[in-house]
Amino acid sequence: MRIIAGKYRSRRLAAPPGMSTRPTSDRLRETLFNVIASRVAGASFLDLYAGSGAVGLEALSRGARSVTFVERAQPALKTLRANLSALGIAQGFQIDTGAVGRFLRSERGDPFGVVFLDPPYDDSREYESTLDLLGSEAAGLLAPDAIVIAEHRRKQRLEDGYRSLVRTRLLEQGDAALSFYRAG
């Protein structure tokens, strides 16, 4: 894995060992950031189920004002911290080591303009509960024109809406897909 563009372009990223964390591929990350390019610079970016941090690190590289990484698996956290250190990133981010649901239910400061979530593919309940929270109780965490993007298996069909969230685009690439949502 590597950073695709921006300040840290072409810098390599580590991935956690084993198969429990599946980093977003370079190709899919490039596609994602091509779609959201105009929204990243200066944005407050939320990377849920952050894993190695590849998506949030790409956002920082492309000028995001801040990135909040939410990850609780210790091997992934160790890799995320190692990636931040290897890139020399010491500010502009925070790491929350709790569960995503707890994070979304807690009070936070500035709303997020971009939210990316990539739960374990096999845990469909995480997709539903996270998107449902973002469309209801946690909607206050979203900036007025925020975008929420869920990475999932191409064969896994997410709903067209989750409370106030409405899907605006479905992008499929290989075995993966990206569902883009906005508050309706």
ZADO-1210 file (C-alpha; in nm, 4 decimals, padded with zeros to 6 digits):
<atoms>
<atom x="00.0000" y="00.0000" z="00.0000" code="MET" pos="1"/>
<atom x="00.1031" y="00.3559" z="-00.0611" code="ARG" pos="2"/>
<atom x="-00.0298" y="00.7101" z="-00.0416" code="ILE" pos="3"/>
<atom x="-00.1723" y="00.7943" z="-00.3853" code="ILE" pos="4"/>
<atom x="-00.1435" y="01.1752" z="-00.4004" code="ALA" pos="5"/>
<atom x="-00.0691" y="01.4921" z="-00.2092" code="GLY" pos="6"/>
<atom x="00.1973" y="01.5800" z="00.0439" code="LYS" pos="7"/>
<atom x="00.2923" y="01.2175" z="00.1207" code="TYR" pos="8"/>
<atom x="00.2500" y="01.0866" z="-00.2340" code="ARG" pos="9"/>
<atom x="00.4139" y="00.7482" z="-00.3060" code="SER" pos="10"/>
<atom x="00.5061" y="00.6902" z="00.0589" code="ARG" pos="11"/>
<atom x="00.4543" y="00.3280" z="00.1615" code="ARG" pos="12"/>
<atom x="00.2118" y="00.2220" z="00.4323" code="LEU" pos="13"/>
<atom x="00.2239" y="-00.0844" z="00.6527" code="ALA" pos="14"/>
<atom x="-00.0752" y="-00.3156" z="00.6915" code="ALA" pos="15"/>
<atom x="-00.1637" y="-00.5113" z="01.0057" code="PRO" pos="16"/>
<atom x="-00.0584" y="-00.8757" z="00.9965" code="PRO" pos="17"/>
<atom x="-00.3174" y="-01.1455" z="00.9341" code="GLY" pos="18"/>
<atom x="-00.6529" y="-01.1405" z="00.7610" code="MET" pos="19"/>
<atom x="-00.8682" y="-00.9714" z="01.0273" code="SER" pos="20"/>
<atom x="-00.8001" y="-00.6250" z="00.8804" code="THR" pos="21"/>
<atom x="-00.8538" y="-00.5724" z="00.5089" code="ARG" pos="22"/>
<atom x="-00.6989" y="-00.2419" z="00.3984" code="PRO" pos="23"/>
<atom x="-00.8700" y="-00.0451" z="00.1229" code="THR" pos="24"/>
<atom x="-00.6748" y="-00.1180" z="-00.1949" code="SER" pos="25"/>
<atom x="-00.4700" y="00.1558" z="-00.3614" code="ASP" pos="26"/>
<atom x="-00.6923" y="00.1389" z="-00.6685" code="ARG" pos="27"/>
<atom x="-01.0175" y="00.1738" z="-00.4740" code="LEU" pos="28"/>
<atom x="-00.8702" y="00.4546" z="-00.2600" code="ARG" pos="29"/>
<atom x="-00.7659" y="00.6368" z="-00.5766" code="GLU" pos="30"/>
<atom x="-01.1191" y="00.6022" z="-00.7154" code="THR" pos="31"/>
<atom x="-01.2706" y="00.7186" z="-00.3863" code="LEU" pos="32"/>
<atom x="-01.0527" y="01.0281" z="-00.3696" code="PHE" pos="33"/>
<atom x="-01.1129" y="01.1105" z="-00.7361" code="ASN" pos="34"/>
<atom x="-01.4851" y="01.1254" z="-00.6537" code="VAL" pos="35"/>
<atom x="-01.4526" y="01.3298" z="-00.3319" code="ILE" pos="36"/>
<atom x="-01.1472" y="01.5398" z="-00.4315" code="ALA" pos="37"/>
<atom x="-01.3215" y="01.8759" z="-00.4034" code="SER" pos="38"/>
<atom x="-01.4466" y="01.7959" z="-00.0509" code="ARG" pos="39"/>
<atom x="-01.1191" y="01.6900" z="00.1124" code="VAL" pos="40"/>
<atom x="-00.9018" y="02.0022" z="00.1381" code="ALA" pos="41"/>
<atom x="-00.9830" y="02.1780" z="00.4639" code="GLY" pos="42"/>
<atom x="-01.2360" y="01.9129" z="00.5691" code="ALA" pos="43"/>
<atom x="-01.2806" y="01.7486" z="00.9031" code="SER" pos="44"/>
<atom x="-01.2611" y="01.3777" z="00.8060" code="PHE" pos="45"/>
<atom x="-01.3872" y="01.0811" z="01.0110" code="LEU" pos="46"/>
<atom x="-01.2307" y="00.7391" z="00.9395" code="ASP" pos="47"/>
<atom x="-01.4437" y="00.4716" z="01.1133" code="LEU" pos="48"/>
<atom x="-01.3005" y="00.1197" z="01.1479" code="TYR" pos="49"/>
<atom x="-00.9728" y="00.2843" z="01.0434" code="ALA" pos="50"/>
<atom x="-00.7489" y="-00.0238" z="01.0381" code="GLY" pos="51"/>
<atom x="-00.4059" y="00.0814" z="00.9105" code="SER" pos="52"/>
<atom x="-00.5370" y="00.4349" z="00.8600" code="GLY" pos="53"/>
<atom x="-00.4793" y="00.4305" z="00.4840" code="ALA" pos="54"/>
<atom x="-00.7958" y="00.6269" z="00.3981" code="VAL" pos="55"/>
<atom x="-00.7531" y="00.8900" z="00.6696" code="GLY" pos="56"/>
<atom x="-00.3818" y="00.9237" z="00.5891" code="LEU" pos="57"/>
<atom x="-00.4708" y="00.9784" z="00.2245" code="GLU" pos="58"/>
<atom x="-00.7105" y="01.2524" z="00.3381" code="ALA" pos="59"/>
<atom x="-00.4346" y="01.4201" z="00.5431" code="LEU" pos="60"/>
<atom x="-00.1976" y="01.3948" z="00.2485" code="SER" pos="61"/>
<atom x="-00.4570" y="01.5700" z="00.0306" code="ARG" pos="62"/>
<atom x="-00.5098" y="01.8588" z="00.2710" code="GLY" pos="63"/>
<atom x="-00.7806" y="01.7560" z="00.5168" code="ALA" pos="64"/>
<atom x="-00.7782" y="01.9949" z="00.8132" code="ARG" pos="65"/>
<atom x="-00.8123" y="01.7072" z="01.0587" code="SER" pos="66"/>
<atom x="-00.8762" y="01.3344" z="01.0665" code="VAL" pos="67"/>
<atom x="-01.0306" y="01.1371" z="01.3481" code="THR" pos="68"/>
<atom x="-00.9437" y="00.7665" z="01.3338" code="PHE" pos="69"/>
<atom x="-01.1728" y="00.5267" z="01.5221" code="VAL" pos="70"/>
<atom x="-01.0247" y="00.1797" z="01.5670" code="GLU" pos="71"/>
<atom x="-01.0152" y="-00.0597" z="01.8600" code="ARG" pos="72"/>
<atom x="-00.8225" y="-00.3675" z="01.7343" code="ALA" pos="73"/>
<atom x="-00.4759" y="-00.3560" z="01.8902" code="GLN" pos="74"/>
<atom x="-00.2803" y="-00.4879" z="01.5857" code="PRO" pos="75"/>
<atom x="-00.4493" y="-00.2278" z="01.3637" code="ALA" pos="76"/>
<atom x="-00.3851" y="00.0503" z="01.6184" code="LEU" pos="77"/>
<atom x="-00.0187" y="-00.0444" z="01.6360" code="LYS" pos="78"/>
<atom x="00.0053" y="-00.0273" z="01.2544" code="THR" pos="79"/>
<atom x="-00.1892" y="00.3003" z="01.2390" code="LEU" pos="80"/>
<atom x="00.0461" y="00.4617" z="01.4910" code="ARG" pos="81"/>
<atom x="00.3499" y="00.3237" z="01.3044" code="ALA" pos="82"/>
<atom x="00.2187" y="00.4687" z="00.9757" code="ASN" pos="83"/>
<atom x="00.1644" y="00.8110" z="01.1352" code="LEU" pos="84"/>
<atom x="00.5161" y="00.8002" z="01.2780" code="SER" pos="85"/>
<atom x="00.6754" y="00.6841" z="00.9523" code="ALA" pos="86"/>
<atom x="00.5094" y="00.9738" z="00.7685" code="LEU" pos="87"/>
<atom x="00.6183" y="01.2194" z="01.0396" code="GLY" pos="88"/>
<atom x="00.2603" y="01.3234" z="01.1151" code="ILE" pos="89"/>
<atom x="00.2405" y="01.4616" z="01.4666" code="ALA" pos="90"/>
<atom x="-00.0707" y="01.6808" z="01.4516" code="GLN" pos="91"/>
<atom x="-00.3997" y="01.7242" z="01.2699" code="GLY" pos="92"/>
<atom x="-00.5397" y="01.3930" z="01.3885" code="PHE" pos="93"/>
<atom x="-00.6825" y="01.2125" z="01.6853" code="GLN" pos="94"/>
<atom x="-00.7273" y="00.8447" z="01.7531" code="ILE" pos="95"/>
<atom x="-01.0272" y="00.7071" z="01.9396" code="ASP" pos="96"/>
<atom x="-00.9665" y="00.3507" z="02.0592" code="THR" pos="97"/>
<atom x="-01.3241" y="00.2662" z="02.1515" code="GLY" pos="98"/>
<atom x="-01.6130" y="00.1092" z="01.9686" code="ALA" pos="99"/>
<atom x="-01.7602" y="00.2973" z="01.6731" code="VAL" pos="100"/>
<atom x="-02.1112" y="00.2959" z="01.8219" code="GLY" pos="101"/>
<atom x="-01.9878" y="00.4494" z="02.1468" code="ARG" pos="102"/>
<atom x="-01.7944" y="00.7141" z="01.9558" code="PHE" pos="103"/>
<atom x="-02.0967" y="00.8080" z="01.7453" code="LEU" pos="104"/>
<atom x="-02.3193" y="00.8387" z="02.0526" code="ARG" pos="105"/>
<atom x="-02.0754" y="01.0639" z="02.2381" code="SER" pos="106"/>
<atom x="-02.0713" y="01.4409" z="02.2196" code="GLU" pos="107"/>
<atom x="-01.8090" y="01.5882" z="01.9855" code="ARG" pos="108"/>
<atom x="-01.6962" y="01.9299" z="01.8694" code="GLY" pos="109"/>
<atom x="-01.6804" y="02.0329" z="01.5053" code="ASP" pos="110"/>
<atom x="-01.8996" y="01.8341" z="01.2667" code="PRO" pos="111"/>
<atom x="-01.7407" y="01.6139" z="01.0018" code="PHE" pos="112"/>
<atom x="-01.7633" y="01.6971" z="00.6321" code="GLY" pos="113"/>
<atom x="-01.6555" y="01.3513" z="00.5158" code="VAL" pos="114"/>
<atom x="-01.7211" y="01.0212" z="00.6937" code="VAL" pos="115"/>
<atom x="-01.5717" y="00.6956" z="00.5675" code="PHE" pos="116"/>
<atom x="-01.6612" y="00.3575" z="00.7135" code="LEU" pos="117"/>
<atom x="-01.5194" y="00.0187" z="00.6335" code="ASP" pos="118"/>
<atom x="-01.6366" y="-00.2360" z="00.8918" code="PRO" pos="119"/>
<atom x="-01.5405" y="-00.6014" z="00.8594" code="PRO" pos="120"/>
<atom x="-01.7154" y="-00.7246" z="00.5427" code="TYR" pos="121"/>
<atom x="-01.8647" y="-01.0221" z="00.7248" code="ASP" pos="122"/>
<atom x="-02.0341" y="-00.8116" z="00.9922" code="ASP" pos="123"/>
<atom x="-02.3420" y="-00.6747" z="00.8160" code="SER" pos="124"/>
<atom x="-02.4843" y="-00.5616" z="01.1523" code="ARG" pos="125"/>
<atom x="-02.2001" y="-00.3072" z="01.1839" code="GLU" pos="126"/>
<atom x="-02.2960" y="-00.1470" z="00.8515" code="TYR" pos="127"/>
<atom x="-02.6607" y="-00.1244" z="00.9471" code="GLU" pos="128"/>
<atom x="-02.6068" y="00.0039" z="01.3008" code="SER" pos="129"/>
<atom x="-02.3395" y="00.2574" z="01.1994" code="THR" pos="130"/>
<atom x="-02.5316" y="00.3982" z="00.9045" code="LEU" pos="131"/>
<atom x="-02.8517" y="00.4018" z="01.1093" code="ASP" pos="132"/>
<atom x="-02.6760" y="00.5985" z="01.3868" code="LEU" pos="133"/>
<atom x="-02.5306" y="00.8450" z="01.1348" code="LEU" pos="134"/>
<atom x="-02.8799" y="00.8961" z="00.9966" code="GLY" pos="135"/>
<atom x="-03.0399" y="00.9516" z="01.3375" code="SER" pos="136"/>
<atom x="-02.8803" y="00.9958" z="01.6831" code="GLU" pos="137"/>
<atom x="-02.5362" y="01.0864" z="01.5457" code="ALA" pos="138"/>
<atom x="-02.6596" y="01.3134" z="01.2656" code="ALA" pos="139"/>
<atom x="-02.5295" y="01.6095" z="01.4684" code="GLY" pos="140"/>
<atom x="-02.1770" y="01.4886" z="01.3925" code="LEU" pos="141"/>
<atom x="-02.2340" y="01.5644" z="01.0235" code="LEU" pos="142"/>
<atom x="-02.1697" y="01.9046" z="00.8655" code="ALA" pos="143"/>
<atom x="-02.4668" y="02.0441" z="00.6675" code="PRO" pos="144"/>
<atom x="-02.3530" y="01.9025" z="00.3315" code="ASP" pos="145"/>
<atom x="-02.1549" y="01.6080" z="00.4658" code="ALA" pos="146"/>
<atom x="-02.0990" y="01.2933" z="00.2671" code="ILE" pos="147"/>
<atom x="-02.0895" y="00.9443" z="00.4210" code="VAL" pos="148"/>
<atom x="-01.9135" y="00.6691" z="00.2264" code="ILE" pos="149"/>
<atom x="-01.9348" y="00.2982" z="00.3100" code="ALA" pos="150"/>
<atom x="-01.6947" y="00.0467" z="00.1579" code="GLU" pos="151"/>
<atom x="-01.8502" y="-00.2986" z="00.1281" code="HIS" pos="152"/>
<atom x="-01.8493" y="-00.6182" z="-00.0749" code="ARG" pos="153"/>
<atom x="-01.9935" y="-00.5734" z="-00.4194" code="ARG" pos="154"/>
<atom x="-02.2365" y="-00.8598" z="-00.3523" code="LYS" pos="155"/>
<atom x="-02.3510" y="-00.7060" z="-00.0236" code="GLN" pos="156"/>
<atom x="-02.6403" y="-00.4733" z="-00.0897" code="ARG" pos="157"/>
<atom x="-02.6745" y="-00.1832" z="00.1482" code="LEU" pos="158"/>
<atom x="-03.0067" y="-00.0016" z="00.1802" code="GLU" pos="159"/>
<atom x="-03.0820" y="00.3055" z="-00.0304" code="ASP" pos="160"/>
<atom x="-03.1471" y="00.4959" z="00.2912" code="GLY" pos="161"/>
<atom x="-03.0849" y="00.4854" z="00.6650" code="TYR" pos="162"/>
<atom x="-03.3188" y="00.7303" z="00.8379" code="ARG" pos="163"/>
<atom x="-03.2011" y="01.0743" z="00.7172" code="SER" pos="164"/>
<atom x="-02.9197" y="00.9294" z="00.5017" code="LEU" pos="165"/>
<atom x="-03.0013" y="00.8777" z="00.1346" code="VAL" pos="166"/>
<atom x="-02.7721" y="00.6951" z="-00.1069" code="ARG" pos="167"/>
<atom x="-02.6716" y="00.9180" z="-00.3957" code="THR" pos="168"/>
<atom x="-02.4245" y="00.6904" z="-00.5722" code="ARG" pos="169"/>
<atom x="-02.3069" y="00.3295" z="-00.5846" code="LEU" pos="170"/>
<atom x="-01.9641" y="00.2710" z="-00.7339" code="LEU" pos="171"/>
<atom x="-01.8478" y="-00.0867" z="-00.7935" code="GLU" pos="172"/>
<atom x="-01.4886" y="-00.1888" z="-00.8585" code="GLN" pos="173"/>
<atom x="-01.3714" y="-00.5499" z="-00.8607" code="GLY" pos="174"/>
<atom x="-01.5126" y="-00.7290" z="-00.5557" code="ASP" pos="175"/>
<atom x="-01.5615" y="-00.4028" z="-00.3640" code="ALA" pos="176"/>
<atom x="-01.8184" y="-00.1253" z="-00.3762" code="ALA" pos="177"/>
<atom x="-01.8563" y="00.2242" z="-00.2373" code="LEU" pos="178"/>
<atom x="-02.1978" y="00.3546" z="-00.1338" code="SER" pos="179"/>
<atom x="-02.2199" y="00.7348" z="-00.1038" code="PHE" pos="180"/>
<atom x="-02.4837" y="00.8879" z="00.1255" code="TYR" pos="181"/>
<atom x="-02.6031" y="01.2394" z="00.2094" code="ARG" pos="182"/>
<atom x="-02.8401" y="01.3594" z="00.4762" code="ALA" pos="183"/>
<atom x="-03.1785" y="01.3875" z="00.3080" code="GLY" pos="184"/>
</atoms>
